[in-house]
Amino acid sequence: MLKVKLDQDKCVSGGQCVFAAPEVFDQRDEDGVAVLLREDVPAELVDGVREAADICPALAITLQEN
């Protein structure tokens, strides 16, 4: 299983992760900073999460294979 980590301190509120994987990422209403909805990524969501990590302008998303 894939694990995803989000460094909110690096996040620049671009929202690209939410578009790529809305089941895994959201944004805070007050400032747009990304929020991680789940750390363990099921197989059917892996492609979107990988895309989110690849396109994150702040490199705030890291992935760990288990």
C-alpha positions as CSV (number, residue, x, y, z in Angstrom):
1,M,0.0,0.0,0.0
2,L,1.1,3.6,-0.7
3,K,1.3,6.1,2.1
4,V,1.1,9.8,1.5
5,K,2.5,12.6,3.6
6,L,1.7,16.3,3.3
7,D,3.9,19.1,4.6
8,Q,1.4,21.9,5.2
9,D,4.2,24.3,6.0
10,K,5.5,24.0,2.4
11,C,2.0,24.2,0.8
12,V,1.4,27.3,-1.4
13,S,-2.4,26.7,-1.7
14,G,-2.2,25.9,-5.4
15,G,-5.0,23.3,-5.2
16,Q,-3.5,21.0,-7.8
17,C,-3.6,18.0,-5.4
18,V,-7.3,18.5,-4.9
19,F,-8.0,18.3,-8.6
20,A,-5.8,15.3,-9.1
21,A,-7.0,13.3,-6.1
22,P,-10.1,14.8,-4.4
23,E,-10.6,11.6,-2.4
24,V,-7.3,12.1,-0.7
25,F,-6.7,15.9,-0.5
26,D,-8.9,18.9,0.3
27,Q,-8.1,22.6,1.2
28,R,-8.8,24.6,4.3
29,D,-11.5,27.3,3.7
30,E,-9.7,30.0,5.5
31,D,-6.3,30.0,3.6
32,G,-6.5,27.2,0.9
33,V,-3.7,25.1,2.5
34,A,-4.0,21.5,1.6
35,V,-5.4,19.0,4.0
36,L,-4.8,15.3,3.9
37,L,-8.0,13.3,4.1
38,R,-6.3,9.9,4.3
39,E,-2.7,8.7,4.7
40,D,-3.1,5.2,3.3
41,V,-4.0,5.2,-0.4
42,P,-6.0,2.3,-1.8
43,A,-4.9,0.9,-5.2
44,E,-7.7,2.6,-7.1
45,L,-6.5,6.1,-6.0
46,V,-2.7,5.6,-6.5
47,D,-2.6,7.1,-9.9
48,G,-4.2,10.4,-8.8
49,V,-2.1,10.6,-5.7
50,R,1.1,10.1,-7.8
51,E,-0.1,12.8,-10.2
52,A,-0.7,15.2,-7.2
53,A,2.8,14.6,-5.9
54,D,4.3,15.2,-9.4
55,I,2.5,18.4,-10.1
56,C,2.7,20.0,-6.6
57,P,4.4,23.3,-7.1
58,A,5.8,23.3,-3.6
59,L,6.9,19.7,-3.5
60,A,4.9,19.4,-0.3
61,I,3.7,15.8,-1.0
62,T,5.8,12.8,-0.4
63,L,5.0,9.2,-1.1
64,Q,6.2,6.0,0.7
65,E,5.7,2.5,-0.7
66,N,5.0,-0.2,1.9
